Structures are given as structure tokens and as C-alpha cells.
Amino acid sequence: MEKDEITAGAIVVIGGSAGSLEVILEIANNLPLLPTVVIIIVVHRKIDNDSILEELIAHKTKYRVKEVEDKDAIIPGTIYIAPPDYHLLIENKHCFSLDTSEKVHFCRPSIDVTFESVAETFTSRVIGILLSGANIDGAEGLACIKQLGGYTMAQTPESAGIDIMPKQAISRNIVDKIVEPQDISKEIVQLVTTRTSSL
């Protein structure tokens, strides 16, 4: 991989908790392969879930799917999944790192932690998406994405299995667009096309 290859596309980071799996699978199924794009998914899940999430997503998508291991390279055209019981961080523009520091909002992985790390590294190249969930994790991270020039979306609360997470972000006026689940993939494609061409 060329050192600057990652700069050719966007970084799409998706966070969700209770009620988000169905939407994540819908996004994976509907999203065409965008070879220069990296997708990072952070979902609150139990340690004993093992690789089930990775397998479920892999069956739905044309992307390579990988649960992140410490120091994994960041390669476009890949969906990366935060492993259970680790915070997922961006070490630099080409490498992930995992962290076992204290839980944030009772969660590890924390959506906030990953969103903030991605935003600080990739700034305006980030598209942050917050889905269904039962706590406030993700809103602070989404605010960081917006503050550093990225684009933010939230699932419509009416469509969420549990609406606390998207409502929290929307109430803070940090969401650029509130999107129905079936339209998220289309929005990603449009944003990747317009934002990449303007960079």
C-alpha cells in the first residue's frame, strides 16, 4: 500500500448499540464497493459474541471484513469491526491500535473513543453515523467529528429500536442529516463522491 493511498477516500465510522445490528447489515448489503473508502464499525457487544458479527457482515457485503487486531494496517476497501472489550483507536493514518483503559459510558469499545480518534486523525475526511442505542455513547464523538470538519448523520429516532442514542446527538445540534436506515448507504455514496472530489 502506498503511504498516501488512504488519503484518496473517506473514512466512514458507524456507531451503534441495542437495535443497531439490523441497520448495520442493511448498510453492508446495500453499499456498493467503494475501493478508496475505509469503514469502521463500533458496536456495544458482549465478549462471548466471538466472531459472529464479522461473519454476519461478511455474508452481506462485497467489502473485505475484519475484526481489528492491534497494529492492523488501515486498508481501503475494508470494513473494520471493533473487537469486544477493547477501545479502538487510530494510531496514525495507516494503523489501528487497541486499548484496555477504563470503560466510557460503561462501554468498551466506546463509540465516543473511536469517533474522537478517527476525527483527530482524518478531520474533514470523516463521515460519522450514529445508530440505535440505549445510552449516550457516541454523541460526544459525533460532536468532535463535526467540529473537525467531518460530516455527521444519525438514524431517525422513529426507526430506531431504541432511540436514546440518536436523540442525544440530535438534541445537541451536531447532526448534519437525520437519515432513514434504508437511505444511509445512498447518502454514503453521495458524500464520498462529493467530498472526495472537493478535497
Number of C-alpha atoms within 10 A of each C-alpha: 10 6 8 9 14 19 16 14 22 25 24 23 26 23 30 28 23 18 17 22 18 12 21 22 18 19 21 22 17 16 19 15 15 19 13 18 23 21 23 24 20 27 25 22 19 11 12 8 11 13 14 10 18 18 13 15 23 18 13 16 19 18 24 14 21 20 18 21 16 15 15 17 17 22 19 22 18 20 26 24 23 27 28 23 19 22 24 30 22 24 17 16 16 17 14 19 17 20 13 11 11 13 14 14 14 11 21 26 28 27 32 24 22 25 32 21 20 29 27 17 16 21 20 20 25 28 28 29 26 31 32 28 25 15 19 16 27 31 26 18 24 30 23 23 28 21 15 17 15 23 24 23 25 29 28 19 21 12 15 21 18 19 20 18 26 30 22 19 23 21 10 11 9 21 22 14 15 17 18 15 20 13 13 22 19 14 15 21 15 12 15 21 14 11 17 17 10 7 10
